[in-house]
């Protein structure tokens, strides 16, 4: 299925969970937060959240800023 | 009042440094770490941005370089031009930082000036306060809006000294003074400070603190400027507490006239 991650189109297996997506992107050791269709996807539920075709996923981190 | 007992209280969180610093615009992570250490700051702002996917693996992480046991993070909403984007950013920050509720709200109105978009700021502040955030709010040097933001429930009001990154110093000291005199929450000058004397002026006016980034990061020697800013904040604060002498138009001799032999 196709989803959008950080503004870029991405092909993923169907029924991928948020946790699987993070592993697939090699981000499992990163401090990050995830939003799906502008709703927070809480870390504690990443194993249960199933991403749907067409979902818009944002994965963010903290960087330097003023 | 002994200076040791003089602390900054933001919604019950107690800090000993009145200098708050940003973490942007440094050459690299090591310079960031050294400058922030030299500043003595306890509160540091961070920005929330997209994770690079498939790039820079093993890149140093800001949150590891500046660990949470040493610093209080103040995630900002820099780059947001609407209340909606600012609220989204704060929600992501809360998730990222494990239910951290202290945020710096800034909603911008214009790319050239980066002046606050006041009406969007008010809207976002209300939503964030309703959702349990502790909002430190970047705003104009407008005493009426500062009062409104306090009434909404913001835990600190942060008027600009001058445009972000301009280094012009406090352009409107009487407005800042008016904001300080009216406020029951800390007033922190945020943005526009250029050098140590600007920070001292803010503190001498009675500000509770100063938040800066570019003034340190864009100095020729950021680590040395961070140290200068630390001293300026302390000097300005002590001068404010000491109470300056009145300004007089004419001279007043410091040595006694009595006992002159000429």
HADDOCK unambig.tbl for C-alpha pairs under 7 A between the chains (distance, minus, plus):
assign (segid A and resid 6 and name CA) (segid B and resid 50 and name CA) 6.46 0.50 0.50
assign (segid A and resid 25 and name CA) (segid B and resid 53 and name CA) 6.75 0.50 0.50
assign (segid A and resid 31 and name CA) (segid B and resid 96 and name CA) 6.80 0.50 0.50
assign (segid A and resid 32 and name CA) (segid B and resid 96 and name CA) 5.47 0.50 0.50
assign (segid A and resid 33 and name CA) (segid B and resid 92 and name CA) 5.99 0.50 0.50
assign (segid A and resid 33 and name CA) (segid B and resid 95 and name CA) 5.82 0.50 0.50
assign (segid A and resid 33 and name CA) (segid B and resid 96 and name CA) 4.65 0.50 0.50
assign (segid A and resid 40 and name CA) (segid B and resid 92 and name CA) 6.76 0.50 0.50
assign (segid A and resid 42 and name CA) (segid B and resid 95 and name CA) 6.72 0.50 0.50
assign (segid A and resid 58 and name CA) (segid B and resid 50 and name CA) 7.00 0.50 0.50
assign (segid A and resid 59 and name CA) (segid B and resid 50 and name CA) 5.76 0.50 0.50
assign (segid A and resid 59 and name CA) (segid B and resid 51 and name CA) 5.81 0.50 0.50
assign (segid A and resid 60 and name CA) (segid B and resid 48 and name CA) 6.36 0.50 0.50
assign (segid A and resid 60 and name CA) (segid B and resid 49 and name CA) 5.21 0.50 0.50
assign (segid A and resid 60 and name CA) (segid B and resid 50 and name CA) 4.19 0.50 0.50
assign (segid A and resid 60 and name CA) (segid B and resid 51 and name CA) 4.85 0.50 0.50
assign (segid A and resid 61 and name CA) (segid B and resid 48 and name CA) 5.67 0.50 0.50
assign (segid A and resid 61 and name CA) (segid B and resid 49 and name CA) 5.68 0.50 0.50
assign (segid A and resid 61 and name CA) (segid B and resid 50 and name CA) 6.24 0.50 0.50
assign (segid A and resid 61 and name CA) (segid B and resid 51 and name CA) 5.55 0.50 0.50
assign (segid A and resid 62 and name CA) (segid B and resid 46 and name CA) 6.07 0.50 0.50
assign (segid A and resid 62 and name CA) (segid B and resid 47 and name CA) 5.55 0.50 0.50
assign (segid A and resid 62 and name CA) (segid B and resid 48 and name CA) 4.74 0.50 0.50
assign (segid A and resid 62 and name CA) (segid B and resid 49 and name CA) 6.39 0.50 0.50
assign (segid A and resid 62 and name CA) (segid B and resid 62 and name CA) 6.83 0.50 0.50
assign (segid A and resid 63 and name CA) (segid B and resid 46 and name CA) 5.85 0.50 0.50
assign (segid A and resid 63 and name CA) (segid B and resid 47 and name CA) 5.26 0.50 0.50
assign (segid A and resid 63 and name CA) (segid B and resid 48 and name CA) 6.26 0.50 0.50
assign (segid A and resid 63 and name CA) (segid B and resid 49 and name CA) 6.82 0.50 0.50
assign (segid A and resid 63 and name CA) (segid B and resid 62 and name CA) 5.89 0.50 0.50
assign (segid A and resid 64 and name CA) (segid B and resid 23 and name CA) 4.40 0.50 0.50
assign (segid A and resid 64 and name CA) (segid B and resid 24 and name CA) 4.16 0.50 0.50
assign (segid A and resid 64 and name CA) (segid B and resid 46 and name CA) 5.25 0.50 0.50
assign (segid A and resid 64 and name CA) (segid B and resid 47 and name CA) 5.82 0.50 0.50
assign (segid A and resid 64 and name CA) (segid B and resid 62 and name CA) 6.83 0.50 0.50
assign (segid A and resid 65 and name CA) (segid B and resid 22 and name CA) 5.60 0.50 0.50
assign (segid A and resid 65 and name CA) (segid B and resid 23 and name CA) 4.90 0.50 0.50
assign (segid A and resid 65 and name CA) (segid B and resid 24 and name CA) 3.84 0.50 0.50
assign (segid A and resid 65 and name CA) (segid B and resid 45 and name CA) 6.29 0.50 0.50
assign (segid A and resid 65 and name CA) (segid B and resid 46 and name CA) 4.85 0.50 0.50
assign (segid A and resid 65 and name CA) (segid B and resid 47 and name CA) 4.74 0.50 0.50
assign (segid A and resid 66 and name CA) (segid B and resid 22 and name CA) 3.87 0.50 0.50
assign (segid A and resid 66 and name CA) (segid B and resid 23 and name CA) 5.85 0.50 0.50
assign (segid A and resid 66 and name CA) (segid B and resid 24 and name CA) 5.56 0.50 0.50
assign (segid A and resid 66 and name CA) (segid B and resid 45 and name CA) 5.64 0.50 0.50
assign (segid A and resid 66 and name CA) (segid B and resid 46 and name CA) 6.54 0.50 0.50
assign (segid A and resid 66 and name CA) (segid B and resid 213 and name CA) 5.39 0.50 0.50
